[in-house]
Amino acid sequence: SRVGTVAGCVVTDGVIQRSHKVRLVRDGRIVQDKLSLDSLKRFKDDVREVRAGLECGIKLDGYDDVKPGDILEAIEVIEVVPEL
């Protein structure tokens, strides 16, 4: 596409949100870790989240080497401030 490589995906479990980081797994090995989502789309609409069982298009920020069979794992980063 004009914007780069967009991965056509199916969410198999849970929810993927635009704010999540993504880990790219290929053949059981981690290829890239903590990638940001550049865009998350359902059909032609930008969305904030996609639930399990639905299809979506994902564009990774700064990474275009996505191949068929790759697994994208969404990671929610939560910072916990320790109490004194």
C-alpha positions as CSV (number, residue, x, y, z in Angstrom):
1,S,0.0,0.0,0.0
2,R,1.0,3.6,-0.1
3,V,1.7,3.7,3.6
4,G,3.8,0.6,3.7
5,T,3.1,-3.0,4.8
6,V,-0.2,-3.5,6.5
7,A,-0.7,-6.9,8.2
8,G,-4.2,-8.5,7.8
9,C,-4.8,-10.1,11.2
10,V,-7.4,-12.0,13.2
11,V,-7.5,-11.4,16.9
12,T,-7.6,-14.9,18.4
13,D,-7.7,-14.0,22.1
14,G,-8.4,-10.9,24.2
15,V,-8.4,-7.4,22.9
16,I,-5.8,-5.4,21.0
17,Q,-5.8,-1.6,21.6
18,R,-4.0,1.1,19.7
19,S,-2.0,2.0,22.9
20,H,-0.6,-1.6,23.2
21,K,3.0,-2.5,22.3
22,V,3.4,-5.4,19.9
23,R,5.9,-8.3,19.9
24,L,6.5,-9.9,16.4
25,V,7.1,-13.7,16.6
26,R,8.3,-15.6,13.5
27,D,8.9,-19.4,13.6
28,G,8.8,-19.4,17.4
29,R,11.5,-16.7,17.8
30,I,11.0,-13.1,18.8
31,V,12.0,-11.0,15.8
32,Q,11.1,-7.5,17.1
33,D,9.9,-6.4,20.6
34,K,8.0,-3.4,21.9
35,L,6.9,-2.1,18.5
36,S,4.2,0.7,18.5
37,L,1.1,0.5,16.4
38,D,1.0,3.1,13.6
39,S,-2.6,2.3,12.7
40,L,-5.4,-0.1,13.7
41,K,-8.3,-0.5,11.2
42,R,-11.5,-2.4,10.8
43,F,-12.3,-2.3,7.1
44,K,-11.5,1.3,6.3
45,D,-12.3,2.8,9.7
46,D,-9.6,3.7,12.3
47,V,-10.5,2.1,15.6
48,R,-9.2,2.2,19.2
49,E,-9.6,-1.5,19.9
50,V,-10.5,-4.8,18.2
51,R,-11.9,-7.8,20.2
52,A,-11.3,-11.5,19.8
53,G,-12.7,-13.2,16.7
54,L,-12.6,-10.1,14.6
55,E,-10.4,-9.2,11.6
56,C,-8.3,-6.0,11.4
57,G,-5.4,-4.4,9.6
58,I,-2.3,-3.4,11.6
59,K,0.5,-1.1,10.5
60,L,3.6,-1.3,12.7
61,D,5.5,1.9,13.3
62,G,8.9,1.8,11.6
63,Y,8.7,-1.9,10.6
64,D,7.6,-3.2,7.3
65,D,9.0,-6.8,7.2
66,V,5.8,-8.6,8.1
67,K,5.3,-12.0,6.5
68,P,2.4,-14.5,6.3
69,G,2.4,-16.7,9.4
70,D,3.9,-14.1,11.7
71,I,2.3,-13.8,15.1
72,L,1.7,-10.4,16.7
73,E,1.4,-10.4,20.4
74,A,-0.1,-7.3,22.0
75,I,1.4,-6.2,25.3
76,E,-0.1,-3.7,27.6
77,V,2.5,-1.8,29.5
78,I,1.4,-0.7,33.0
79,E,3.7,1.3,35.2
80,V,3.3,0.8,38.9
81,V,4.6,3.4,41.3
82,P,6.0,1.9,44.5
83,E,4.6,3.1,47.7
84,L,6.9,4.2,50.5
